[in-house]
């Protein structure tokens, strides 16, 4: 998504977003770290040979498709996506690699989870037959020990210009990761881009 905006406002917004990203997305939340150093994250491998992974700890994340409450537990149907290596959040705009049933041992309000992004960690317990529309599907089952529900946020990404120098903070370091290209009036040239990301 691209927009035209007041660049003085955009600069302040980008600086603030950068601080949030640097401080808020540097580690995996405690709720989904799990008990093993490397929980299983390859859903395709589990679906191909589930008997090899039953009893192991798995960590999967994606978008919640449905929520089903019963007397003692809640079942989340999750369209699984690849996870970020930094914080184990689902990587937005990546295709689903399959679906799982994640069982949580308490009631969850469906409206708080339907359509939201989530990462779960827990014990892989096997395969459960279900359906996607009219098509039979084998869901990997996981008994959840922890989960993280993610919030969608947006940040402003300023465009580059044709000028190699001119940053008021880094005028002589065009290769600096903090360097911005600036137009002849001290502001970037072109349209700013809005990027969406997930955070705690």
C-alpha positions as CSV (number, residue, x, y, z in Angstrom):
1,X,0.0,0.0,0.0
2,X,1.4,3.4,-1.0
3,X,0.3,6.8,0.1
4,X,1.2,10.5,-0.1
5,X,1.7,12.2,3.2
6,X,3.4,15.0,5.1
7,X,7.0,13.9,5.4
8,X,7.6,15.7,8.6
9,X,5.0,13.5,10.2
10,X,6.3,10.5,8.4
11,X,9.8,11.0,9.6
12,X,8.7,11.1,13.2
13,X,6.4,8.1,12.7
14,X,9.2,6.1,11.1
15,X,11.7,6.9,13.9
16,X,9.1,5.8,16.5
17,X,8.3,2.6,14.6
18,X,12.0,1.8,14.3
19,X,12.5,2.1,18.0
20,X,9.5,-0.2,18.6
21,X,10.8,-2.8,16.2
22,X,14.3,-2.8,17.6
23,X,13.1,-3.1,21.2
24,X,9.9,-5.2,20.8
25,X,10.8,-8.0,18.3
26,X,14.2,-9.2,19.3
27,X,13.3,-12.5,21.1
28,X,10.7,-15.2,21.3
29,X,8.0,-14.5,24.0
30,X,8.3,-16.6,27.1
31,X,4.8,-18.0,26.5
32,X,5.9,-19.9,23.3
33,X,9.6,-20.6,24.0
34,X,8.6,-24.1,25.1
35,X,10.7,-26.6,27.1
36,X,13.1,-27.7,24.3
37,X,15.7,-25.7,22.5
38,X,14.4,-26.4,19.1
39,X,10.7,-27.3,18.9
40,X,9.5,-29.0,15.7
41,X,8.3,-26.3,13.2
42,X,8.3,-28.3,10.0
43,X,4.6,-29.1,9.6
44,X,5.1,-30.8,6.2
45,X,7.5,-33.3,7.8
46,X,5.0,-34.1,10.6
47,X,2.2,-34.6,8.1
48,X,4.3,-37.0,6.0
49,X,5.4,-39.2,9.0
50,X,3.4,-38.3,12.1
51,X,4.4,-41.4,13.9
52,X,8.0,-40.1,14.1
53,X,6.9,-36.9,15.9
54,X,4.2,-38.0,18.3
55,X,5.2,-36.9,21.8
56,X,7.7,-34.3,20.6
57,X,7.3,-30.6,21.2
58,X,6.1,-28.5,18.3
59,X,5.7,-24.8,17.6
60,X,3.4,-23.6,14.8
61,X,1.7,-20.4,14.0
62,X,-0.6,-18.8,11.5
63,X,-4.1,-17.5,11.1
64,X,-7.0,-18.8,13.2
65,X,-9.7,-20.2,10.9
66,X,-12.2,-21.5,13.4
67,X,-12.8,-21.8,17.2
68,X,-14.7,-24.7,18.7
69,X,-15.4,-24.8,22.4
70,X,-16.4,-28.0,24.3
71,X,-16.9,-28.7,28.0
72,X,-13.2,-28.9,29.0
73,X,-11.2,-27.4,26.1
74,X,-11.1,-25.2,23.0
75,X,-10.0,-26.4,19.5
76,X,-8.4,-23.8,17.3
77,X,-8.1,-24.6,13.6
78,X,-5.0,-22.8,12.4
79,X,-3.8,-22.2,8.8
80,X,-0.1,-22.6,9.5
81,X,2.5,-20.2,8.0
82,X,6.3,-20.1,8.3
83,X,7.5,-18.5,11.5
84,X,9.9,-15.6,11.9
85,X,13.3,-16.7,13.2
86,X,13.4,-13.7,15.5
87,X,10.2,-13.9,17.5
88,X,8.3,-17.0,16.1
89,X,5.5,-14.8,14.8
90,X,3.8,-16.0,11.6
91,X,5.4,-14.4,8.5
92,X,2.7,-12.2,6.9
93,X,2.0,-12.6,3.2
94,X,3.4,-16.1,3.0
95,X,1.3,-19.0,1.8
96,X,-0.1,-21.5,4.3
97,X,1.8,-24.8,4.6
98,X,-1.1,-26.7,6.0
99,X,-3.5,-26.8,8.9
100,X,-3.5,-28.0,12.5
101,X,-5.9,-28.5,15.3
102,X,-4.6,-26.9,18.5
103,X,-6.3,-28.0,21.7
104,X,-6.2,-25.6,24.7
105,X,-7.5,-26.9,28.0
106,X,-9.9,-24.0,28.8
107,X,-12.6,-21.9,27.3
108,X,-11.6,-19.2,24.8
109,X,-13.9,-16.5,23.6
110,X,-14.2,-17.1,19.8
111,X,-14.5,-13.5,18.9
112,X,-11.1,-12.9,20.5
113,X,-9.4,-15.4,18.2
114,X,-11.3,-15.8,15.0
115,X,-9.2,-14.3,12.1
116,X,-6.3,-13.4,14.4
117,X,-2.7,-14.5,14.1
118,X,-1.4,-16.8,16.8
119,X,1.6,-19.0,17.6
120,X,1.2,-22.1,19.8
121,X,3.7,-24.5,21.4
122,X,2.9,-27.9,22.8
123,X,3.0,-31.7,22.4
124,X,2.3,-33.2,19.0
125,X,-0.3,-35.9,19.7
126,X,-1.1,-37.3,16.2
127,X,-3.5,-36.9,13.3
128,X,-7.2,-36.1,13.3
129,X,-9.4,-36.5,10.3
130,X,-11.5,-33.4,9.4
131,X,-12.8,-31.5,6.4
132,X,-11.9,-28.3,4.6
133,X,-15.3,-27.4,3.0
134,X,-16.2,-30.8,1.3
135,X,-12.6,-32.1,1.2
136,X,-11.3,-34.6,3.7
137,X,-8.1,-33.4,5.4
138,X,-5.7,-34.9,8.0
139,X,-5.0,-32.3,10.7
140,X,-1.9,-32.5,12.9
141,X,-3.0,-32.3,16.5
142,X,-1.1,-30.5,19.2
143,X,-1.9,-30.2,22.9
144,X,-1.1,-26.6,23.6
145,X,1.1,-25.7,26.6
146,X,1.5,-22.0,25.6
147,X,0.4,-19.5,23.0
148,X,0.9,-16.0,21.8
149,X,-1.8,-14.0,20.1
150,X,-0.3,-11.3,17.9
151,X,-1.4,-7.8,17.1
152,X,-1.2,-6.2,13.6
153,X,0.6,-2.9,13.5
154,X,1.7,-0.6,10.6
155,X,4.7,1.6,10.0
156,X,5.7,4.2,7.4
157,X,8.6,3.3,5.1
158,X,10.0,6.4,3.5
159,X,11.1,6.2,-0.2
160,X,14.6,6.7,-1.4
161,X,15.6,9.6,-3.6
162,X,18.2,10.1,-6.3
163,X,20.4,12.1,-4.0
164,X,23.3,10.2,-2.5
165,X,24.0,12.7,0.3
166,X,22.1,15.2,2.3
167,X,20.9,13.4,5.5
168,X,21.0,15.9,8.4
169,X,22.3,13.1,10.7
170,X,24.5,11.0,8.4
171,X,25.7,13.3,5.6
172,X,28.8,11.3,4.7
173,X,27.8,7.7,5.3
174,X,25.6,6.5,2.5
175,X,26.2,2.9,3.4
176,X,25.0,3.3,7.0
177,X,21.9,1.1,7.9
178,X,20.4,4.2,9.4
179,X,21.0,6.5,6.4
180,X,18.1,7.9,4.4
181,X,18.3,9.4,1.0
182,X,17.0,13.0,0.9
183,X,15.6,15.2,-1.8
184,X,16.8,18.8,-2.5
185,X,14.4,20.2,0.1
186,X,15.5,18.0,2.9
187,X,12.7,15.5,2.5
188,X,12.5,12.1,0.7
189,X,11.1,12.2,-2.9
190,X,8.2,10.0,-3.9
191,X,5.5,8.0,-2.1
192,X,5.7,6.5,1.3
193,X,4.8,2.9,1.8
194,X,2.8,1.4,4.7
195,X,4.0,-1.9,5.9
196,X,2.1,-4.3,8.2
197,X,3.9,-6.4,10.8
198,X,3.0,-8.5,13.9
199,X,3.9,-7.6,17.5
200,X,3.0,-8.7,21.0
